[in-house]
Amino acid sequence: MDPASFTAIRLASGAVALGLLLFFRRGGAADTPSGGSWGSALALAAYAIFFSLAFVRIGAGVGALILFGAVQVSMIGWSMVGAEFPTLGQSLGLVVSLAGLAWLTLPHAAAPDPVGAALMGVAGIAWGIYSLRGRQVQAPIRATALNFIMAVPLGLIPVLLSAHSLRFTSNGVILAIFSGAVTSGLGYVLWYSVLPSLGGTRAAIVQLLVPVIAVLGSIVFLGEALTAHLALSGSVILGGVVVAMVSRQS
């Protein structure tokens, strides 16, 4: 299906799933979400929109590299502005993880479309902003629910702008709903829950695991081969994450 429709359904299904979660957690009592903001909703919508637009122009490997590279720059850069400088161990872990990620993706990726690369870069920056804003949230479920609800009308803007080119498939709709309700809505609740205990640098490093998880998922669900190159580069990424996570603040 088209990226605009996929994004709109993804955000709407996330909002519904989180709203129902709030309702049943309160035993059916009314519970107005709190802790969200228009700033976070805008960052969430921007991430989802630009992510979908980019991935119809560039491949998955190079797209993951650009996305998570932009996330690292935005989160670590902001942390340094706030005087949260990475330790030597964190810096070493970040460099090793980035090297492993580049080794994993670059040899298998063609030169990216410049427009697609720019769109994915914006998506990565938006996700970094959303993650940083979530570090101060005290009620992650309520905050994430409100952010999704507020992001729904923002996600409809691309649909209105591309009404002449919308296309739907049953599989596309199902996957968009699953992406919004489970892997986005409930996944972001978990992410918001752990962010307060992470610094910006460590949160950025942990996100480097996502491309590895995506590769493993492609092996399990798509039948792709586990090559020596894939295993070694994935080990480098995981090793860098471990080094960064176990390092102590000096």
Phi, psi and omega in degrees: 000169182287154184296327181294314179295318179301315181296315181298315179293321179300312181292318182294317180292326175297318179296318180295313182298317181289325176297318177295322178299317177297317183300312184284331177293333179265010180067029179090355180283153179294137180213105181284123180301145178219160178099348176276177180201160177293329177297314178293321179297320179295318178296319179297313180295319180297316177302309184296319182292307184291328176300310181293319180295322182291321188283359169266001181241337182230163181283166184293319183295305181293329178296318178297320180297313180295316182301307185282336170296317178294323177298315181298314182299315183292315184285314181290322177300315179293324178297322179291325175298324178274013177070022174262074185285140178291146175285173179299317179296319178295318179297316179298315179298320179296315180297315180297316181296317179296321178296318178295322179294318177296319179296325181289319191258318189298317182296344184249008185241137174282166178302129186286151171298129185299323178292316178298320178296319179295318179297319180291326176298318177297320178299318180295318178296319180297319179293322176299317178297316180299319180294317180296319179294331181285349183294336182263003184282133180262337180235084190298323182294312180296318182294316181294321178300313181293321178299318179293317180299316180288336180280341183302308179297329177293323179289343178279345182300311177298330178296316180293324181285339182237034184301333182284346185239018180288142176211141184235148169226155181297318179295320179297317179296317180299314181293324178294319178296315179297319179298321181282314187284322188256293188287339177261296185302299181290327178295321180290330175300314178297318180298314178299326183292325183266343183302319181300335180269000179248144168282167180300322181294312181293322178298321179294320181293318180301325182294344177295343179290339186300314178300325178295316178298321179297319179295316178298321177297323179293329178290314184288315189262338182248357176074021179285151187282145173269099182273165177298321178300316181294317181294317182291314180293323176296323178295323178297317179299311180297321178297319178296320178297318180298314179302316182292321185287328183271353180290146182260149174292131181277000000 
